[in-house]
């Protein structure tokens, strides 16, 4: 097992201002994708351990009652961005909206699916809002982290666990940047 540390620059805003675990939801036709339902379950686990709300976010056009379905599958709240200009996926348009929402509402964590769209949006958003990104995670945990170099303890971090070389795994810690992605 390896431990990777991302983001040792001190943030200008208090970390306590960041609340909520967001999950980026995708749809298949007029309903949530199967993978989005799995993401809601993973997000629910993290949100419960952090004592925070689970927020689903979906973008597109003619979304129907997808928000109701997300709540039925565990979301405490759903942000729906429904507009005709979002009928066809165009990453830069989506990123502009996502970055604005993240800056305004300050989620503690934002989790994306490892789909084509998720792998397109997540790194662009991380760059835009100046945070770290751990990709291809196989598990998410919540735990405290002590940094011996700075003699500092960080409480209740979302820890991203991803495969490393061979059969090893890496734990990714991002104690000073939000949202954790």
Buried (B, 14 or more C-beta within 10 A) or exposed (E): EEEBBBBEEEBEEEBEEBBBBBBBBBBEEEEBBEBBBEBBEBBBBBBEBBEBBBBBBBBBEEBBEBBEBBBEBBBBBBBBBBEEEBEEBEEEBBBEBBBEBBEEBBBBBBBBBEBEBBBBBBBBBBEBBEBBBBBEBEEBEBEEBEBEEEEEEBEEBBBBBBEEEEEEBBBBBBBBBBBBB
